[in-house]
Amino acid sequence: MLASGKMKAKDTAIYVVAQCLGSIVAAMILYGVAVGTPGYNLAVNGLGQNGYGQASPGGFSMISGFIAEVILTFIFLLVIYGSTIKRAPQGFAGISIGLSLVLIHLVGIPITGTSVNPARSLGPAVVVGGTALSQLWLFWVAPIVGGLIAALVWRLLES
């Protein structure tokens, strides 16, 4: 949103910090709920963290995960841009954005667990640690790349 000119730098910084803190708190709450299940083990069951290679739900490679996260984030941001412009029918953005996010998750969960939002990946990785934390870089870099490409494409489409 910053790269597309839809957010100011100060607002973006506040938004990123709030999302990251919220993600960590939410992951800790989720862990607190999960440990109430008999037989739950953080190392075995995880916490919805993202991953590639052996940490991928489908065993997808780092390159496959990177490509998927870039493309899925790109698609998601284009849907958000297109759904929220003034020319779009008012009151329907939530439907198109929500449905696209469902589709993105249906495609992405087997590949990486689906991130398309770096903050979403941060919380579970911090709580789970280990491989999730060492692979976190991909779930920051790929969505940022996908978002930057979407902003560039959107600027070209708007002009």
Secondary structure, 3 states (H helix, E strand, C coil): CCCCCCCCHHHHHHHHHHHHHHHHHHHHHHHHHHCCCCCCCHHHHCCCCCCCHHHCCCCCCHHHHHHHHHHHHHHHHHHHHHHHCCCCCCCCHHHHHHHHHHHHHHHHHHHHCCCCCHHHHHHHHHHHCHHHHHCCCHHHHHHHHHHHHHHHHHHHHHC
